[in-house]
Amino acid sequence: MNVSELDKKFDDNEEDVLDYFDTSRINMINEEPKRVNIDFPAWMVHSLDREARHIGVSRQAVIKMWPAKPQVLNSHLLPYM
């Protein structure tokens, strides 16, 4: 298959074009975790804990989820922000 045919399949949404690529050797850039220390005011820690109890996860999980899915957490988290 040439590039034009692959491009047409992608544009026409005919099929999953990823099947045409070798994904076994993909390396994600900046995938390794980095430790970050953050100081929060007490009221924010209480809000984080309340949200963690509400959705049934740890405080750390709430902090990790927030940048990725803020719309999921905003309904209950940090009412003062």
C-alpha positions as CSV (number, residue, x, y, z in Angstrom):
1,M,0.0,0.0,0.0
2,N,1.4,3.4,-0.8
3,V,1.1,6.6,1.2
4,S,-1.9,8.0,-0.8
5,E,-3.9,4.8,-0.3
6,L,-3.2,4.8,3.5
7,D,-4.1,8.5,3.7
8,K,-7.4,7.9,1.9
9,K,-8.3,5.0,4.2
10,F,-7.5,7.3,7.2
11,D,-9.5,10.2,5.8
12,D,-12.5,8.0,4.8
13,N,-12.4,6.3,8.2
14,E,-12.7,3.0,6.3
15,E,-10.7,0.9,8.8
16,D,-8.2,1.2,11.6
17,V,-5.0,2.3,9.8
18,L,-2.9,1.4,12.9
19,D,-3.0,-2.2,11.7
20,Y,-0.6,-1.1,8.9
21,F,2.1,0.1,11.4
22,D,4.5,-1.8,13.6
23,T,3.6,-0.6,17.1
24,S,5.7,-3.2,18.9
25,R,8.7,-0.8,19.2
26,I,6.9,2.4,20.1
27,N,8.7,4.4,22.7
28,M,6.7,7.1,24.6
29,I,8.7,10.2,25.3
30,N,8.8,11.4,28.9
31,E,6.9,8.4,30.1
32,E,9.0,7.8,33.2
33,P,7.3,9.2,36.4
34,K,8.8,12.2,38.1
35,R,8.3,12.8,41.8
36,V,6.9,16.2,42.7
37,N,6.4,17.7,46.2
38,I,3.5,20.1,46.6
39,D,2.4,22.0,49.6
40,F,-1.4,22.5,49.8
41,P,-3.3,24.6,52.3
42,A,-5.3,22.6,54.8
43,W,-8.7,23.5,53.2
44,M,-7.5,22.1,49.9
45,V,-6.3,18.9,51.5
46,H,-9.8,18.5,53.1
47,S,-11.4,19.1,49.7
48,L,-9.1,16.6,48.1
49,D,-10.0,14.1,50.8
50,R,-13.7,14.7,50.4
51,E,-13.5,14.2,46.6
52,A,-11.4,11.0,47.2
53,R,-14.1,9.6,49.5
54,H,-16.8,10.6,47.1
55,I,-15.3,8.7,44.1
56,G,-13.7,5.9,46.2
57,V,-10.1,6.5,45.5
58,S,-7.0,7.8,47.4
59,R,-6.0,11.5,47.7
60,Q,-3.0,10.7,45.5
61,A,-5.3,9.3,42.8
62,V,-7.4,12.4,42.8
63,I,-4.3,14.6,42.4
64,K,-3.1,12.4,39.6
65,M,-6.4,12.4,37.8
66,W,-7.1,16.1,38.0
67,P,-4.7,17.3,35.2
68,A,-6.0,14.5,32.9
69,K,-9.7,14.7,33.6
70,P,-10.6,18.0,35.3
71,Q,-14.2,17.9,34.2
72,V,-14.7,14.6,36.2
73,L,-13.5,16.2,39.4
74,N,-14.6,19.8,39.2
75,S,-18.2,19.1,40.2
76,H,-17.2,18.3,43.8
77,L,-13.6,19.3,44.2
78,L,-12.2,22.6,45.5
79,P,-15.4,24.7,45.8
80,Y,-13.4,27.8,46.6
81,M,-11.5,27.8,43.3
